């Protein structure tokens, strides 16, 4: 993360990652956003959505990687996060190539 950027907590990072996943196919489906909203508070969702909307994909991945580096995740937390990522990808019952590629990139960042 850039020095001037606030450090996120785990819930904020999860929300940001799930938003990134929802946008992987260039379309943020309402079902995907509803699922993400169900996993966080409206305050956290709105904060992270605002942050997400101003970032491009490279910035998003860099911020994600930086946040993972300073947050201490257990293996169980990472497994749960991976499961939630897959839920977002499969919301529309079709995991396309862009979503699979992002999944692989996130696997490399998370593990």
Secondary structure, 3 states (H helix, E strand, C coil): CCCCCCCCCHHHHHHHHHHHHHCCCCCCCHHHHHHHHHCCCHHHHHHHHHHHHCCCHHHHHHHHHHHHHHCCCCHHHHHHHHHHHHHHHHHHCCCCHHHHHHHHHHHHHHC
